[in-house]
């Protein structure tokens, strides 16, 4: 009986340690996977192919992220799941996973070493390597990790000269995060049968050097810190909780760019940024 009691205590301690590991603040970790990157917004190695399209062979296109600066949003279930989600189901529902993008629907889907992935290419090539504009990775641990590369504008195009590159458009950035947090929690409930509480992490990894286009001809920056990140527990998944988490993140981004976010900028809060 004493041996059995000690065994149960040891198992309990191991499960607790595993749970803490899965939900610890990330340092290149993806849901308990080995550390693969120094980029806080990534669970993968730099240049690693996360998705592909076309038939295997010369015509196959492999997609990866080509930039170190990444906008991201993570949902981590609390407490850690007692058993992993079925990989087959993740692959089945991945096509419905929303993206951290101005075009959150219509994603391509694939599988990789981390689970199932929904992704949006940026101007796919006819063959060879391709770049990702956005993606949402589904892990068997229940974590959902969305990345949006296209939110960072790196080319001037027809934009006026007074806009400094690279930059984030404040209204677009806030609207996409506002929509994505709500869409992800709804997706998790409907397709993964997961609900709050969640650990929510919002971030811009590799943020140093980015500018923030606030409105009209008002810009701020450049950001001097390497990452802008907030991580909070969302207990019930209410609209008010989401707004509180997002407002803290948006305020932090403005502060990192050397400015103060005006109250109710873009109508948020209480409404959707516009």
C-alpha positions as CSV (number, residue, x, y, z in Angstrom):
1,X,0.0,0.0,0.0
2,X,2.8,2.4,0.8
3,X,4.5,1.8,-2.5
4,X,1.2,2.3,-4.4
5,X,0.6,5.5,-2.5
6,X,4.1,6.8,-3.4
7,X,3.6,5.8,-7.0
8,X,0.4,7.9,-7.2
9,X,2.1,10.9,-5.6
10,X,4.9,10.7,-8.2
11,X,2.5,10.4,-11.1
12,X,0.6,13.4,-9.7
13,X,3.8,15.5,-9.5
14,X,4.8,14.5,-13.1
15,X,1.3,15.5,-14.5
16,X,1.5,18.8,-12.7
17,X,5.0,19.5,-14.0
18,X,3.9,18.6,-17.5
19,X,0.9,20.9,-17.3
20,X,3.2,23.8,-16.2
21,X,5.5,23.0,-19.0
22,X,2.8,23.0,-21.6
23,X,1.4,26.4,-20.4
24,X,4.6,28.2,-19.5
25,X,5.5,31.4,-21.1
26,X,7.0,30.4,-24.4
27,X,10.7,30.5,-25.3
28,X,10.4,29.0,-28.8
29,X,8.2,26.2,-27.5
30,X,5.1,24.9,-29.3
31,X,2.7,23.0,-26.9
32,X,5.4,21.0,-25.2
33,X,7.4,20.4,-28.3
34,X,11.2,20.7,-28.2
35,X,12.6,24.2,-28.4
36,X,13.1,25.0,-32.1
37,X,13.4,28.7,-32.4
38,X,14.5,31.8,-30.7
39,X,11.5,33.6,-32.1
40,X,8.7,34.0,-29.5
41,X,6.0,34.0,-32.2
42,X,7.2,30.7,-33.8
43,X,6.9,27.1,-32.8
44,X,9.1,26.0,-35.8
45,X,12.6,26.5,-37.0
46,X,13.5,29.4,-39.2
47,X,12.6,28.6,-42.8
48,X,11.0,25.3,-41.9
49,X,8.3,24.1,-44.4
50,X,5.0,24.0,-42.6
51,X,2.7,23.2,-45.5
52,X,2.8,22.1,-49.1
53,X,0.5,21.9,-52.1
54,X,0.6,20.0,-55.4
55,X,1.7,16.5,-56.1
56,X,4.9,15.2,-54.5
57,X,7.8,15.8,-56.8
58,X,9.2,18.7,-58.8
59,X,5.8,20.5,-59.0
60,X,5.3,20.4,-55.2
61,X,5.3,23.8,-53.4
62,X,6.6,24.0,-49.9
63,X,5.5,27.0,-47.8
64,X,7.3,28.7,-44.9
65,X,7.6,32.1,-43.2
66,X,10.4,34.3,-44.7
67,X,10.4,37.0,-42.0
68,X,11.4,37.1,-38.4
69,X,8.7,39.7,-37.5
70,X,5.5,37.8,-36.9
71,X,2.1,38.8,-35.4
72,X,0.5,36.0,-33.5
73,X,-2.3,34.9,-31.3
74,X,-2.3,31.7,-29.1
75,X,-5.1,30.0,-27.3
76,X,-3.9,27.4,-24.7
77,X,-6.6,25.3,-22.8
78,X,-6.6,25.5,-19.0
79,X,-6.1,23.1,-17.3
80,X,-4.1,21.0,-19.8
81,X,-6.2,18.3,-21.5
82,X,-6.2,14.9,-19.8
83,X,-5.8,13.2,-23.2
84,X,-4.7,14.5,-26.6
85,X,-7.2,15.4,-29.3
86,X,-7.6,13.0,-32.2
87,X,-5.2,14.0,-35.0
88,X,-7.7,12.7,-37.6
89,X,-10.3,15.2,-36.4
90,X,-7.9,18.1,-36.3
91,X,-7.1,17.4,-40.0
92,X,-10.9,17.2,-40.7
93,X,-11.8,20.6,-39.2
94,X,-8.6,22.5,-40.1
95,X,-10.3,23.9,-43.2
96,X,-12.7,25.8,-40.9
97,X,-10.0,27.3,-38.8
98,X,-9.9,31.1,-39.0
99,X,-6.7,33.0,-40.0
100,X,-5.0,36.0,-38.5
101,X,-5.6,37.9,-41.7
102,X,-7.7,40.5,-43.5
103,X,-9.1,37.5,-45.4
104,X,-9.7,35.0,-42.5
105,X,-11.6,32.4,-44.5
106,X,-10.9,30.3,-47.6
107,X,-7.7,28.7,-46.2
108,X,-5.8,25.9,-47.7
109,X,-5.2,23.0,-45.3
110,X,-2.4,20.6,-44.7
111,X,-0.6,18.4,-42.2
112,X,2.9,18.7,-40.6
113,X,4.9,17.4,-37.7
114,X,3.0,19.6,-35.3
115,X,-0.6,18.5,-36.3
116,X,-3.0,20.1,-38.8
117,X,-2.6,23.6,-40.3
118,X,-4.8,26.0,-42.2
119,X,-2.8,28.5,-44.3
120,X,-2.8,31.3,-46.7
121,X,0.0,31.6,-49.2
122,X,1.3,35.0,-50.3
123,X,1.4,35.0,-54.2
124,X,2.2,31.3,-54.6
125,X,5.0,30.4,-57.1
126,X,4.5,27.9,-59.9
127,X,7.0,25.6,-58.2
128,X,9.6,25.5,-55.5
129,X,9.5,27.4,-52.2
130,X,6.6,29.6,-51.3
131,X,5.9,32.1,-48.6
132,X,3.1,32.1,-46.0
133,X,0.9,35.1,-45.4
134,X,-0.9,33.6,-42.4
135,X,-1.6,30.2,-40.8
136,X,-3.4,28.6,-37.9
137,X,-1.8,25.5,-36.4
138,X,-3.9,23.0,-34.5
139,X,-2.1,20.9,-31.9
140,X,-3.2,17.7,-30.3
141,X,-2.8,19.4,-26.9
142,X,-5.7,21.6,-27.8
143,X,-3.6,24.7,-28.4
144,X,-4.4,26.9,-31.3
145,X,-1.6,29.1,-32.7
146,X,-2.4,31.7,-35.3
147,X,0.3,33.7,-37.2
148,X,-0.3,36.7,-39.5
149,X,2.7,37.8,-41.5
150,X,0.8,40.0,-44.0
151,X,-0.3,42.5,-41.2
152,X,3.2,44.0,-41.4
153,X,3.6,46.2,-44.5
154,X,7.1,46.0,-45.9
155,X,6.7,47.5,-49.4
156,X,5.7,51.0,-50.2
157,X,3.7,50.4,-53.3
158,X,1.5,53.5,-53.9
159,X,1.7,54.6,-50.2
160,X,2.8,58.2,-49.5
161,X,6.5,58.9,-48.7
162,X,5.7,60.1,-45.1
163,X,4.7,56.5,-44.1
164,X,7.8,54.8,-42.7
165,X,8.5,51.2,-43.5
166,X,8.0,48.6,-42.2
167,X,4.7,49.4,-40.4
168,X,1.5,48.2,-38.8
169,X,-1.8,49.9,-39.7
170,X,-3.4,50.4,-36.3
171,X,-7.0,50.1,-37.4
172,X,-6.4,47.0,-39.5
173,X,-4.2,45.4,-36.8
174,X,-6.8,46.0,-34.1
175,X,-9.7,44.8,-36.2
176,X,-8.0,41.6,-37.2
177,X,-7.1,40.7,-33.6
178,X,-10.6,41.7,-32.4
179,X,-12.2,39.3,-35.0
180,X,-9.7,36.5,-34.6
181,X,-9.9,36.2,-30.9
182,X,-13.7,35.8,-31.2
183,X,-13.5,33.5,-34.2
184,X,-10.9,31.2,-32.6
185,X,-12.9,30.7,-29.4
186,X,-16.0,30.0,-31.4
187,X,-14.1,27.6,-33.6
188,X,-12.7,25.8,-30.6
189,X,-16.1,25.4,-29.1
190,X,-17.9,24.2,-32.3
191,X,-15.2,22.0,-33.8
192,X,-12.9,20.9,-30.9
193,X,-15.5,20.9,-28.1
194,X,-13.1,23.2,-26.1
195,X,-14.2,26.2,-24.1
196,X,-12.8,28.7,-21.5
197,X,-10.8,29.0,-19.4
198,X,-8.0,29.8,-21.9
199,X,-4.5,31.2,-21.6
200,X,-4.4,33.9,-24.2
201,X,-1.2,35.3,-25.6
202,X,-1.2,38.2,-28.1
203,X,2.1,39.3,-29.6
204,X,4.3,40.8,-32.2
205,X,7.6,39.0,-32.3
206,X,10.6,40.6,-33.8
207,X,8.9,44.0,-33.4
208,X,12.1,46.1,-33.2
209,X,12.1,48.7,-36.0
210,X,8.4,48.6,-36.8
211,X,6.4,51.8,-37.1
212,X,2.7,52.2,-36.2
213,X,0.4,54.1,-38.5
214,X,-2.3,55.4,-36.2
215,X,-4.6,57.6,-38.3
216,X,-4.4,60.2,-41.1
217,X,-0.8,61.4,-41.1
218,X,-0.1,60.3,-37.5
219,X,2.6,57.7,-37.1
220,X,4.8,56.6,-34.2
221,X,7.8,54.5,-33.7
222,X,10.1,52.8,-34.4
223,X,9.6,50.2,-31.7
224,X,12.9,49.6,-29.9
225,X,12.0,46.3,-28.1
226,X,12.3,42.9,-29.7
227,X,8.8,41.7,-28.7
228,X,5.5,43.2,-27.7
229,X,3.5,40.5,-25.8
230,X,0.7,40.1,-23.4
231,X,-0.4,36.8,-21.8
232,X,-3.6,36.6,-19.7
233,X,-6.0,34.1,-18.4
234,X,-9.5,34.3,-19.9
235,X,-11.8,32.6,-17.4
236,X,-15.2,32.7,-19.1
237,X,-14.6,33.8,-22.7
238,X,-17.0,36.8,-22.4
239,X,-16.9,39.8,-24.7
240,X,-15.8,42.0,-21.8
241,X,-12.9,39.7,-21.0
242,X,-11.8,39.6,-24.7
243,X,-12.0,43.4,-24.9
244,X,-9.9,43.8,-21.7
245,X,-7.1,41.5,-23.0
246,X,-7.1,43.2,-26.4
247,X,-7.1,46.7,-25.0
248,X,-4.1,45.9,-22.8
249,X,-2.3,44.5,-25.8
250,X,-3.1,47.5,-28.0
251,X,-2.1,50.0,-25.3
252,X,1.2,48.1,-24.9
253,X,1.9,48.3,-28.7
254,X,1.3,52.0,-28.7
255,X,3.6,52.5,-25.7
256,X,6.3,50.4,-27.4
257,X,6.1,52.7,-30.4
258,X,6.5,55.7,-28.1
259,X,2.9,57.0,-28.0
260,X,-0.2,56.7,-25.9
261,X,-3.2,55.1,-27.5
262,X,-6.1,57.6,-27.6
263,X,-9.2,56.5,-25.7
264,X,-11.7,54.7,-27.9
265,X,-9.4,54.9,-30.9
266,X,-11.2,53.4,-33.9
267,X,-14.3,53.1,-31.8
268,X,-12.8,50.4,-29.6
269,X,-13.9,49.9,-27.0
270,X,-16.8,49.4,-26.9
271,X,-17.3,48.6,-30.6
272,X,-15.4,46.6,-33.2
273,X,-12.4,48.7,-34.5
274,X,-13.4,50.6,-37.7
